[in-house]
């Protein structure tokens, strides 16, 4: 690890010098690219500097204790320095290992979230709405921006399916753990006898991708227009503003009818299509990775049951890490950080263990 850190430290110093040179300052593209790399390396180098200072203090204390000839008070002080610096070295070493873990290239991307009602009929559609509200409130608490891309609303205010984007710093790095099957246990609004029902909804979190990430050949697309349907007011069914796009090679179908403008619906549909194709490409790549190198927190597979929301007991249980929190109302109001932080911690620990096994 030390050799790798020395190389990073040298590169950091090299970039620092380059950023002061006139030819770099005058080249906006080069300057921007170097600043990105500088900003990425800076926290690692700062932490490595702390580690080296702790190591120097530890070596100094060892040398003094080896030489001897100290009075009792001095000996006690140097021994304390030895123990403190050793503890600092261990802590900083673990922090550096985490910082050196390979970064998910999608972590800084915006996301597209797709929620679909599953088993449970109308109640599953109402639960899909509850999840949409939960994620919208979480995004708002982070200062992120949300926008509905497509929605198929039911008469009771639920969603058979809804797709929406979340834009903001680090959105994918936190939202990516939400992919999978979410299960709810509660008395439905439609239940007159007070019986508890179990329903599900499926969440897929996709990184929002640009044209440069996924190249789509226009000849591979079938684009159809149709009248929008569902609960949507007087405009519904009057004009053919809804858009359906079929990507022939993958069989991916996207339907968007949320906007009155056909152009806007097409733009949103293409955004969803790019992300779905990108997800399929990633899934194919992940299949080639050995199972022992995958993150154990969850594969992001939308068929994996990841969480249960039990309203009668006031609890939320994440099955991937065995965590149960008795704060269901706060969580449904977007208080997700405790859950997501625990998932990130477990994910990092598993990746650290895997990297150590491969060394």
C-alpha positions in Angstrom: 0.0 0.0 0.0 2.8 2.4 0.8 4.4 2.1 -2.6 1.0 3.0 -4.2 0.6 6.0 -1.9 4.1 7.2 -2.7 3.2 7.2 -6.4 0.0 9.1 -5.7 1.9 11.6 -3.6 4.4 12.2 -6.4 1.7 12.6 -8.9 -0.1 15.1 -6.7 3.0 17.2 -6.3 3.6 17.0 -10.1 0.0 18.2 -10.8 0.5 21.1 -8.3 3.5 22.3 -10.2 1.8 21.9 -13.6 -1.2 24.0 -12.4 1.1 27.0 -11.8 2.6 26.9 -15.3 1.2 29.5 -17.8 0.6 27.0 -20.7 -1.6 25.0 -18.3 -3.5 28.1 -17.0 -4.1 29.3 -20.6 -5.5 25.9 -21.7 -9.0 25.7 -20.1 -9.6 22.1 -21.0 -6.2 20.9 -19.7 -6.5 23.1 -16.5 -10.0 21.7 -15.8 -8.9 18.1 -16.2 -5.9 18.5 -14.0 -7.9 20.3 -11.3 -10.3 17.4 -11.3 -7.4 14.9 -10.7 -5.9 17.3 -8.1 -9.1 17.5 -6.2 -9.5 13.7 -6.3 -6.0 13.0 -5.0 -5.8 15.8 -2.4 -7.8 14.1 0.4 -5.7 10.9 -0.1 -2.4 12.8 0.1 -3.6 14.8 3.2 -4.4 11.6 4.9 -1.1 10.0 3.9 0.7 13.0 5.3 -1.1 12.4 8.6 0.0 8.8 8.5 3.6 9.7 7.8 3.7 12.1 10.7 2.2 9.4 13.0 4.8 6.9 11.7 7.6 9.4 12.4 6.4 10.0 16.0 6.2 6.3 16.5 9.7 5.7 15.2 11.1 8.5 17.4 9.4 7.1 20.5 10.8 3.6 19.8 14.3 5.0 19.4 14.1 7.0 22.6 12.8 4.0 24.6 15.6 1.9 23.0 18.3 4.4 24.1 16.9 4.5 27.7 18.5 6.8 30.3 15.2 8.6 30.9 13.6 9.5 34.2 10.2 8.0 35.1 8.2 11.0 34.0 9.9 11.2 30.6 9.6 7.4 30.1 5.9 7.6 30.7 5.5 10.5 28.3 7.4 8.7 25.5 5.5 5.5 26.1 2.3 7.4 25.7 3.6 8.9 22.5 4.4 5.4 21.3 0.9 4.0 22.0 -0.9 7.1 20.7 1.0 7.1 17.4 0.5 3.4 17.0 -3.2 3.8 17.4 -3.2 6.7 14.9 -1.2 4.7 12.4 -3.7 1.8 12.6 -6.7 4.1 12.2 -5.2 6.1 9.3 -4.1 2.9 7.6 -7.7 1.6 7.5 -9.0 5.0 6.3 -6.4 5.0 3.5 -7.4 1.5 2.5 -11.0 2.7 2.0 -9.8 5.7 0.1 -7.8 3.5 -2.3 -10.7 1.3 -3.1 -11.7 1.5 -6.8 -14.4 4.1 -7.3 -17.7 3.3 -8.9 -17.5 5.4 -12.2 -21.2 6.0 -11.9 -21.2 7.4 -8.3 -21.2 11.1 -9.4 -24.0 10.6 -12.0 -27.6 11.7 -11.7 -30.1 8.9 -11.5 -33.3 7.7 -12.9 -35.5 5.8 -10.5 -38.3 3.5 -11.7 -40.9 2.2 -9.3 -43.4 -0.5 -10.3 -46.3 -1.9 -8.3 -45.9 -5.6 -7.8 -47.9 -8.2 -6.0 -50.9 -6.8 -4.1 -53.1 -5.1 -6.7 -54.2 -1.5 -5.9 -52.3 -1.6 -2.6 -49.1 -2.2 -4.4 -49.8 0.8 -6.6 -50.4 2.9 -3.4 -47.2 1.6 -1.9 -45.3 2.6 -5.1 -46.7 6.1 -4.5 -45.4 5.9 -0.9 -41.9 5.0 -2.1 -42.0 7.8 -4.6 -42.9 10.3 -1.9 -40.2 8.8 0.4 -37.5 9.3 -2.3 -38.7 12.7 -3.2 -38.5 13.9 0.4 -35.0 12.3 0.8 -33.8 14.1 -2.4 -35.2 17.4 -1.1 -33.3 16.9 2.2 -30.1 16.5 0.2 -30.8 19.6 -2.0 -31.3 17.4 -5.0 -33.7 18.1 -7.8 -36.4 15.6 -8.9 -38.5 15.5 -12.1 -41.2 13.0 -13.1 -40.4 11.5 -16.5 -43.3 9.1 -16.8 -46.2 8.0 -14.6 -49.1 5.6 -14.9 -51.5 6.7 -12.2 -54.4 4.7 -10.8 -57.8 6.1 -9.9 -57.0 5.9 -6.1 -53.8 7.9 -6.5 -51.3 5.1 -6.7 -48.8 4.3 -9.5 -48.7 1.2 -11.6 -45.3 2.6 -12.5 -43.5 5.9 -12.2 -40.1 7.0 -13.5 -38.4 10.1 -12.2 -34.9 11.6 -12.3 -32.8 12.9 -9.4 -30.1 15.4 -10.1 -27.5 16.3 -7.5 -24.0 15.7 -6.3 -23.4 12.0 -5.4 -27.0 11.0 -6.1 -26.1 7.6 -7.6 -23.5 6.8 -4.9 -26.3 6.8 -2.3 -29.4 5.8 -4.3 -27.9 2.8 -5.9 -28.5 0.6 -2.8 -32.3 1.0 -3.3 -32.6 -1.3 -6.3 -34.7 -4.4 -5.5 -38.0 -5.6 -4.2 -39.5 -3.6 -1.4 -42.2 -5.3 0.7 -44.9 -3.5 2.8 -47.1 -5.0 5.5 -50.0 -2.7 6.5 -53.8 -2.3 6.5 -54.6 -1.0 3.1 -56.8 2.1 2.5 -59.0 -0.2 0.5 -59.4 -2.7 3.4 -62.7 -2.3 5.4 -62.1 -5.3 7.8 -58.8 -4.0 9.2 -56.8 -7.0 7.9 -53.0 -6.6 7.3 -52.0 -7.2 3.7 -48.5 -7.8 2.3 -47.7 -6.1 -1.0 -44.6 -5.4 -3.0 -43.1 -2.8 -5.3 -40.0 -3.0 -7.4 -37.4 -0.3 -7.5 -34.7 0.1 -10.2 -32.1 2.8 -9.8 -30.3 3.6 -13.1 -27.4 6.0 -13.6 -28.4 8.7 -16.0 -26.2 8.5 -19.0 -25.2 10.8 -21.8 -25.0 10.1 -25.5 -21.2 9.6 -25.1 -21.9 6.7 -22.6 -24.4 4.9 -24.8 -24.5 5.2 -28.6 -28.0 4.6 -30.0 -28.4 4.1 -33.7 -31.6 5.8 -34.8 -32.2 3.1 -37.3 -32.6 0.7 -34.3 -35.6 2.6 -32.9 -39.3 2.3 -33.6 -41.0 5.4 -32.5 -44.8 5.4 -32.1 -47.2 8.1 -31.0 -50.5 7.5 -29.2 -53.0 9.2 -27.1 -52.2 9.3 -23.4 -54.4 7.3 -21.0 -55.1 7.0 -17.3 -56.1 9.5 -14.6 -54.8 12.7 -16.0 -57.5 15.4 -16.5 -59.2 16.9 -19.5 -56.1 16.8 -21.7 -55.9 13.0 -21.6 -56.9 11.1 -24.8 -57.4 14.3 -26.9 -54.0 14.5 -28.7 -51.4 11.9 -29.7 -48.7 13.5 -27.5 -47.6 10.2 -25.8 -44.5 8.5 -27.2 -43.5 4.8 -27.2 -40.0 4.0 -28.2 -38.8 0.4 -29.0 -35.1 -0.4 -29.1 -35.2 -3.3 -31.5 -31.8 -5.0 -30.7 -32.5 -5.2 -27.0 -36.3 -5.3 -27.1 -36.4 -2.4 -24.6 -39.7 -0.5 -24.6 -40.2 3.0 -23.0 -43.6 4.7 -22.9 -43.7 8.4 -21.9 -47.0 10.4 -21.7 -46.4 12.8 -18.8 -45.9 15.9 -20.9 -48.4 17.6 -23.2 -45.6 18.2 -25.7 -44.8 15.2 -28.0 -41.2 16.6 -28.3 -40.7 16.7 -24.5 -42.1 13.2 -24.1 -39.7 11.9 -26.8 -36.8 13.6 -25.0 -37.7 12.0 -21.7 -38.3 8.6 -23.2 -34.8 8.7 -24.8 -33.3 9.6 -21.5 -34.9 6.6 -19.9 -34.0 4.3 -22.8 -30.3 5.3 -22.6 -30.2 4.5 -18.9 -32.0 1.1 -19.4 -29.6 0.1 -22.2 -26.6 1.2 -20.1 -27.9 -0.9 -17.2 -28.2 -4.0 -19.4 -24.6 -3.5 -20.6 -23.4 -3.2 -17.0 -25.4 -6.3 -16.0 -23.7 -8.3 -18.8 -20.3 -7.1 -17.6 -21.1 -8.0 -14.0 -22.1 -11.5 -15.0 -18.5 -12.0 -16.1 -17.1 -11.0 -12.7 -16.5 -13.9 -10.3 -19.1 -14.1 -7.5 -16.6 -13.8 -4.7 -15.5 -10.4 -6.0 -19.1 -9.0 -6.0 -20.3 -6.7 -3.3 -22.2 -8.7 -0.7 -24.5 -5.8 0.1 -26.6 -6.6 -3.0 -26.2 -7.0 -6.7 -28.7 -4.3 -7.5 -30.8 -7.1 -9.0 -34.4 -5.8 -9.1 -35.7 -9.3 -8.3 -33.8 -9.4 -4.9 -36.0 -8.7 -1.9 -34.1 -6.1 0.0 -36.4 -4.4 2.6 -39.7 -4.8 4.5 -41.8 -2.0 5.8 -43.9 -3.3 8.7 -46.4 -0.6 9.7 -48.2 -2.5 12.6 -44.8 -3.0 14.3 -43.4 0.4 13.3 -40.2 -1.2 11.8 -38.2 -1.2 8.6 -35.9 -4.2 8.1 -33.1 -4.3 5.5 -32.6 -8.0 4.8 -29.2 -7.6 3.1 -27.5 -6.5 6.3 -30.0 -7.6 8.9 -30.6 -4.1 10.1 -34.0 -3.2 11.7 -35.0 0.3 12.6 -38.1 1.2 14.6 -38.7 4.6 13.0 -40.9 3.7 10.0 -42.8 7.1 9.9 -39.5 9.0 9.8 -38.1 6.7 7.1 -41.3 7.1 5.0 -40.8 10.9 5.3 -37.4 10.5 3.7 -35.1 9.9 6.7 -33.0 7.3 4.9 -29.4 8.3 5.9 -29.1 5.8 8.7 -30.1 2.9 6.4 -28.0 4.0 3.5 -24.9 4.8 5.7 -25.1 1.3 7.2 -25.3 -0.2 3.7 -22.3 1.9 2.5 -20.3 0.8 5.6 -21.0 -2.9 5.0 -20.3 -2.5 1.2 -16.9 -1.0 2.0 -16.0 -3.6 4.5 -16.8 -6.4 2.1 -14.8 -4.7 -0.7 -11.8 -4.3 1.7 -12.0 -7.9 2.7 -12.1 -8.9 -1.0 -9.1 -6.7 -1.9 -7.1 -8.1 1.0 -7.9 -11.7 -0.1 -6.6 -10.8 -3.6 -3.3 -9.3 -2.4 
